[in-house]
Amino acid sequence: MKYCVGIDLGSTTTKAVVLGEDGRVLGRGITNSRSNYEIACGVAVSEALISARFGLLEEALEREHVDADRRHAQLEGLERGFREQQYRGDLGELRRVMEGYLAAGDYGAEERKAVDETLAVMLEESARLYGEGSSRKSDFFRDLAGSRYLDLVGAFARERGLSYDKLVGLYDKAILDVENTEADQGSFAARIRAALTVLPEPDAALTRAIERATAVELAKAGSVGTGYGRATLPFAKEEIRSEILCHGLGAHAMFPGTRTVLDIGGQDTKAIQVDENGIVTSFQMNDRCAAGCGRYLGYIADEMNMGLHELGPMACESKRPVKINSTCTVFAGAELRERLSLGEKREDILAGLHRAIILRAMSLLARSGGVHDEFTFTGGVAKNPAATGALATLIEENYGRRTLNISPDSIYTGALGAAMFARREWSRKEPVGAA
Amino acid sequence: MTPKTRDAATAQKDDSQLRQKEMIAAHYSRLARTHETGERSVYTFVPGNLTELIRNFDLLPVLPEINALQSAMRGKSKEYIAAAEREGHSEDVCTYVKCDVGMKRAGNVGPTGERLPDPDLLLLSYTGCFTFMKWFEILKREYDCPVTMLHVPYQGEGEITKSMRDYVVEQIKKKVIPALEKASGKKYDEDKLKEQLRRSAQAEDDLVAVLESAKHKPSPIDAYFGGVYYIGPIFTAFRGTQDAVDYYRLLRAETEEAVRAGRGPITPSGELKEEKYRLVVEGPPNWTNFRQFWEMFVDEGAVCVASTYTKVGGVYDAGFRHDPDRPLESLAEYCLGCYTNLNLPSRVEMLERYVREYQADGLLINSIKSCNSFSAGQLMILREIEERTGVPGGFVESDLVDPRYFSGANIKNRLESYFQMIEQKRQGVTA
């Protein structure tokens, strides 16, 4: 089975979308961007292919006439098992790297023991982490393992009088190595089989479906890279597209009525106008200053000691939003602390900060040619309810009623557009195969 | 330019460049020797410059804008701007001004490494830029020398009326000429001026032929990045001189040869072999990263076939010529007609004409952060051109001489997106 892949290498996350020969989305994958772009791309693509395999598996189950409820339960269980296997594999790699540092560096026996015990606990907990009904704060190993590691070594450090900073430093070094090492990507079959063994009631139909889904050969027919890091991607020039074009086309594919697209990513904001075919007709983006982009929210979350995904819901509770003047990330941090010290409510300040970001985006939208119906909001910030709320209000105030489209997969918009370009390129070269 | 591509034709191309370089260097060293020769200098601005009149009195023109951009190209503007900011000039002030102030602090050393003379007169041709007035106000204090202001009325209605022209002529007669006589100790010589203007018109004919050669496909010149070299002599100290006549004759011959040979423009990376995009460009270039900026176009096969920046020192391709039979009147019309003195509708008309006549694929605006007189209204211009011509507009932002405003990655991103947008539009691809 041939596929085309689009990769969007953003400043924060790297996304991949895999399209089948017929143009259908087979799978999507995401990982955190890291210093080694090539590996970030590799991980995102392999994640997309894993999700494609799960898609194939679902089809295979359908063919086995497994009813929908059971199918979903089985897939859900398998996926948790699969992710646990992945997590344990990564933990093994983390241990290997850490042991290397522990042996080479000036770590005492007590420190080595603490790390050893920490990793053992983490391994033991993996079943619970991916158990039925569990939820995880992040999909990225770095975050999942990191937060647990810090808790555990923190406790050891206190109990045993060890240097917490030193143990944290060890993790920081090791996780970089783990992330920047080519992971074992070819083990879908092995992991899914391992996951199968822990399912409470494996059955013959499921086993057959798994065999069928893993046997499909997935062959890459084309790829296109986009995003902030596209120039450094290991791609030929003709396999690189600007993220503006990719977001335009991706938004058009998700919502064919789209005429205006706003994308707020980690470090840039783009306002794009597209025609009825998804072709970009005009665009504006922020200049050398990244004020008011996604990173701004990340910084605010750190300042408030909150998770990034907690900001929006808290801001939505605001009854009296505070007027925040600055979209400069650094100044906003200062303004935030000042407001807090004046006794303003956190939700009111956060609501003001979200509005400030959107006001900046409104200016870009205006300069790009306004907001036309339909309007599609993409990028990581589109998942934030306070940002989308402020956007909807300001658009209605300035332009009147507009249909506001936000896809749950909005973070993949650029990668989807890139994959579509890849597929077009492929069908141009091999018109028969792509009929 | 690069030795490996140096065949007979590129060597010829080098001739005019070499010639131009020599002319400018000779002028700067002449300026540096004024304390020995006793020659005197007049500082003035490019838009609305009265070069022939200044040289009529054997005075030497100095153009602070040119010094600033040359400083930027030599990588000096950053420290000059920092020096001016230390004195209290704000970050938002025109960076030409700050660069000039900083250069003065560093000993007024010009682009060739030689010291520039203090002015004997500041001739303020006020042509569409309010900052010019403030700039010479600062220099007046620096040098303690007289300022003569030539007030050139803005073409608010999009035309030059008789009363506007009379007003400028009156000022030239009653204010500018007496001031120049006083600064030089010489009398005004109208016969000499007529000769000068005859030479001006001759050079202008050749310049127009060079600029219009870009109507050919492929264009033999880059009318923006290459264009700034071509306009150099005529915009600065040489209009009306035999040097300028010779230079433009040579340049024109080279260009015509390039057209015959079907050659593309010579760029920093050699000859552009494949012309993929033809652009009209509005706004001045960035000088601190001039080559890097140009190469972003070259990398994508983009040629600038017409630009408005090359009209700030005179809109010759619209038909204007200095006229020896109407010397002062034509000088007045020259000042009134400069690009910086045009209102928005006239600028739109010019750009629309360029897009059509040069068969451009798009209009690109380089919006200058610290230049309000250029940048105000540019997005409206962009939309208007898109509407009238159907070609897509592109928009990048940088600055004249402040390197802090040049974000290479951002500009490259926008440019690449823009070129891909043109390409996509051209193909009219549908899913």
Interface residues (C-beta under 8 A of the other chain):
Chain A: G23 A231 R241 S242 E243 I244 L245 L249 H252 A253 D268 N277 G278 I279 V280 T281 S282 F283 Q284 M285 D287 R288 R367 G369 M420 R424
Chain B: L379 R383 E386 P392 G393 F395 E397 Y405 F406 S407 N410 K412 N413 R414 E416 S417 Q420 M421 Q424 K425 G428 V429 T430 A431
